[in-house]
Amino acid sequence: MEELYKEYEGLIPDKLIDDIKREVNKVKITKAQLKEVLERVKREYEAALISPGEAIGIITAESFGEPATQMTLNVKHFAGVAEMQVTSGLPRLIEIFDASKSIKTPSMEVYLKSDYNKDPAKVRKIASQIKESTLGDIATEFTIDISTMNVKICIDKGKLKDLGMSEETLVKTLKDSLKGTQVRLNKNEVVLKAKENDLHETYKLKEKAKGVFIKGVKGISYVLPVKRESEFIVLTSGSNLKEILKVKEVDTRRTITNDIHEIYAVFGVEAARQAIINESTKVIQNQGLDINIRHIMFIADVMTSAGTVMGITRSGITGGKESVLAKASFETPIRHLMKAALSGEEDYLNSVIENVILNQPVPLGTGLPKLVVKNHIAPSEK
């Protein structure tokens, strides 16, 4: 059997040969049958290869162009939960391919470790600890005492207990956040006093105090525990992958975010590439469309080939092209042409777009090979 595998080394990638070996070991198979399997894999592999000079960029663009016209332009809500919005359809696809750093509806799927993902009570408690909590969330009332120019805040002790905080810890947190402000406890109230004994400053302090971060993970504005198959997970509105992964109950291997730049910052460019593929595929499948995975992988490869995540924009991939005409054909042509003229740039017309602009044969397909003729000089002409 090993001799047969060696015959196909170099004809089939090593990974495919290893996969065949693994599957063959599970069943009884004759040498003739193995040869037939290897031969069929070889034919399929050769058929899948891209021919030299094939316009893979144009084919990929075409494969997305027609289905994209069928996509919806809406934002979906989770049933009965207005706070949980998810951008879908064409707007989401544009976000992904533009590599937008500020997406409209960041969200996460937070998976929990096996000790915590079966009990609904435990899941709800973890979810409440993950959610970003501000002073406004745990207070029942904010009032201003005009006679003393104090801000009085009534705290919901039940909510404070759910966060696992004491009143003393709350006071310390407020002192750290509101520098220069006097903070003290008075029975069931927290009392704040601004630096200046002025009504305007006191009112500003009251409004600022409402947004003071108390506990949880910053950026996670809403949480929704849901059951998925045999376990509970926590869906979030908002994303903060780095901090979520620090929560001890969280399963760091499966927790994901739809923010590609966060994935790149935490896990690196390979993870970001896979996230582009996964997010694009999810959008396309949710719309009931079918696009060959190789086109999606090709776009992901181009977006991450420089070692960082670059969008298909004038400041990203398109702006990085060497050809002046290619850059000018995308956006702001006058600026690109003026800059090239002033700096004396040259365009070698190696790509498709610039040759189309100049009405020349493009270096693709039959336009790729060039005829080379040896200049034969007769002896009498020497």
N, C-alpha and C positions, 0 to 999 in steps of 0.2 A: 504493500500500500504506500509506503514512504517513497518508493521510487516513482510512483505515479504522481504523487504530490510534487516531487522535485521537477518533473517534466513541465509542470504548469507554473513554476516559479518564474516571475518576470512577465508572465502572460496575464496573470490574475494578481491583484494586490494581496499582500501577505495577510491582511486582516480578513479578507474573504476566504482565503485558504484555512485560516484558523477557525473561522465560523463553520466551515464545512466539516473540518475535523471534529469539532465539538458536537455537531449534529449527527455525524456518522457514528460516533462512539455510542450513541444512544440506541442504535438499531443494528441489526445484522445486514450486511450489504456485501455483494460480491465485487470483485475487482472490475468486472465489465460494467456493473451498475455505477460504481464510483467514477469510472472514466466517463460515462454518459452524463453524470451529474456535473463533473468538472467541465466537460465540453459545453454543456448547456449554459453554465455560469459564465464561461468565457465568451460565448456568443452574446449573452445578455449584457455583459460588461462592455464589450466592444460596441454594441448598439447604443449604449448609454453615453459613450464618449462624445465630446463635442468635436465636430469636424473643424480643421484649420480654416480660419477665415469666416467662421460663422458669426453672425451679428447677434451675440448673446444679449447685449445690452438692449437692443431694439426689441428682440423677442420677449425679454423680461418686461419691458415697458408695455408692450402690446398685451401681454398676459394679464397685467393689472389694469390697463386702460378700460377695456370693455366691462369687466366685472365691477370696476369702481363706479361706473355710471348707474349700476343697479343698487348701490348701497344707500341706506337711509341716512338722513342728516340729523338724527335726534339724539337726545340724552335719555338713557333709561333710568328708571327708579326701581329699587327693590319694592316688592309688593307691600304697601302699607307703611313704608318708611321713606318719608320725603327727604330726610337728611342723607340717605345713601344713594348717591347718584353715580352713574358710570357712563362715561362718554363712549359711544359705540359708532359703528359704521365708518363713513368717510372721514369725519373729524378726527376720530381716534387713529385711523391709518395715517393721516397727515401728521399728527403729533409724533408718531413713531418714526416716520421717514424723515421728518424735519429735525429729529433728535431734540425736541423741545425740552428745555430745562425747567420750564414751568408749565406742567400739564394741568388741564382743567379739573379733573377729578382723580387725584392720587388716591390709591387704595391698596390694601394689603390683605392677604389670606394668611392668618397667623395660626399655624399648627402647634398643638401642645404635645408634650411628652406623654407617653402611655399612662403614667401615674395620674394624670390630670384630665385627660380628654374623654373620659367616660361618664363622669359625675357632673350633671348640669349645674349643681350648686357651686362646685369648684370652678367650673368654666365661667360662670357669671361673675364670681369673685375676681378671677384673674382678669376678665374683660374690664371690670370697673377699675382695677388697678392700672391697666394699660391706658385707659382713656385719659386724655389731658384734662385735669381739673383746675379751674381757676377759683379765685375767692368768690366770684359771682355765682358759681355753681353750688357752693356749699352754704351761701348766706341766704337768709330769708328776707332781710330788709336792710337797706342803707338809708340812714337819716343824718341830717346836719343839725346840730344843736347850735343855734345862732348865738345864744347867750355866752357859750364857751368857745365857739368856733371849733368844735370837735366833730369828727365823723364817727357815728356809732353804727356798728355792724352786728346784727343778730345772726348767730351761727346755728345751723342745723346740726345738732350733736350727733344725730343718727348718721348723716352723711359723712361727718368727720370721722366717726367710728369705722364706717365702711372703708374709708381710705387708710385706716390703720394709723391715724394721727391723733395726738393729744392737743389740748388747747395751748400748752406751753410750746410745743413744736410749731404750731401755727403762728404764734407770736414771733418766734425766732425767724421763721421763713419770711414773714412780713417785714421784719426789721432789716433782713438782708436784701430784700427786693426794693423797699422804699427807703433808700438812704436819706438820713437826716430827718426822718419822720418819727415822732414819738408814738410808740405802740405799747398799749397796756391792756390787761384784762380787767373788766369790771363786771363781776357776777357772770351773766350769760352773754355779755357783749364784749366785742373788741373795740377799743377806742383809739382813733388816730387823730393826731394833731399836726398840722402843717408847720413848716418853718416860720412862715409869716402869718400873723394873726389877721387874715384878710378873707372875706367871704369868697372872692373869686378864686383864690388859691385853695381854699377849703373845698370848693366845688370841684376844682380840677383834681384834687387828691381823691375825692370820692369816686370820680369816674375812672381814674387811673387804677385805684384799688380793685375795682371789679375785674380787671383783666390780669391781676397778678397770678403767676403760675404757682400752684400749690403742690401738686403731685401728679404722677403718671408719666406718659411719654409725650413730649412736645410734638405737636403736629397731628396727633390722633384726636380728631374732634368728635368722632362717633364710633361706637362699637356695636356689633350685632353677632351674638353667639348663634350658630346654626349647626344642625346635624348634617353631616355628610357621610353617607354609608354607615359605618359602625362607630364613628367618633364625632365629637363636637370640635368645631373650629371657630375662630373669631374673625369675622369680616370687619374691616375698618374703613372709615372715611378719613383720608389723610394718611400720610406715610412717613415713617422714620425708621428705616431698616436697621441702621447702626445701633440705635438705642433699643429697639424691640429685641434684637438678638442677645442683648445683655440680660433680659428677663429670664430667670432660672427655669421657669416652667415651660418656656418656648422651645419647640423642636427646631433647632437652627438649620437642619438639613432640608426641611420641606417648606419653611416659611418663605413667602414670595411677596414682591411688590410689583406694581405696574409702572414704577418710575425707573426707567432704564439707566439714568445717570446715577441714581442711588446704588443700583446694582454694580455699576462700573466702579464707583468710589469704594464700595465695600469688598467686592469679590474680584474685580479686575475685568479686563477687556473680553476674555473668553466667555465669562458669564454674561456680560452685556450682549455679546453676539447671540448667545442662545436665547436671551430674553427678547431680543428683537424678533427672532424666529417664532418664539412661543406666542408673543403678544400679537404679531401679525396673523399667525395661523388662527388664533382664537377669534379675532375680529372677522376674518374671512369665513370661518365655519359658522359663526353665529348669524351671519347674513345668508347662510345656505348656499354659499358659492364654493367653487372648487378651483384652486390654482395649484399647479405643480409645486411641490415643496422646494425643488431645486431653484426656482425663480426667487423664492423668498430667501433661501440660503445665500444666493448670489448677492442680493441686496445687502443682507447682513454682513457678508464678507467685505463688500466695498465700503460699508459704513465704518467698519472696525479695522480695516487693513493698515491704518497708520498707527495702531496701538492705542487709539483713543476713539471715542464715539463721535462721528461727524455726520451731520445731517446732509440731506441732498438739497442744499441751499447755496446761495451765492457766497456765503461766508464759510461754507463747509466744503463738500466734495467738488462742486462746480467751480468755486473760487480757487481751488487748489490745482486746477488743470493748467498745463503749460501753454496750451494754445490760446492766443489772444482772441481769435474769432470764436472759439468755443465758449469762452467766458462772456464775450459780448453778446452771444446769441441767447443767453439765459436771462439776464437782467442788467439794467443800467449800461447799455452798449456804449453810449457816448463817453462815459467815465472810463471804461476799460480801454477804448480806442485812443482817447487823449493821453492816458497814462502810458500806454505802449508806445505812442508816437514820441512823447517827451523823453522816454528812457531808451528809445532805439531798440525795442524788443523785436525778435524775429519769430515768425510762425512757420514751422517746417511742414505744416499740412499733413500730419501723420494720422489724424483721426477722421471720423466720419463727418461731423458737423461742418468743419471748415471747408471740406471738399464739396459738400452739398451747397454751401453758400456761394462758392466760386464756380459752381456748375462743372465740376470735374469728376471723373470716375472715383468712387470711394475705394479705399484699400480693404475691401471685404469681398468674400466670395470669389467670383471670377476676376474682380479687380485687384485681388491680392497678389497673385504671381506676376512677375515682370519678365519680359523676354530679354534674355542676354544673348547678344550676337558677337561672336568673335570677329574682330576686324581683320580679315585675311588680306594681306598685301602680296601681290604677285611678285616673283623674283625680278622680273624685268622692270618693275616700278621702283625697286630699291635704289 
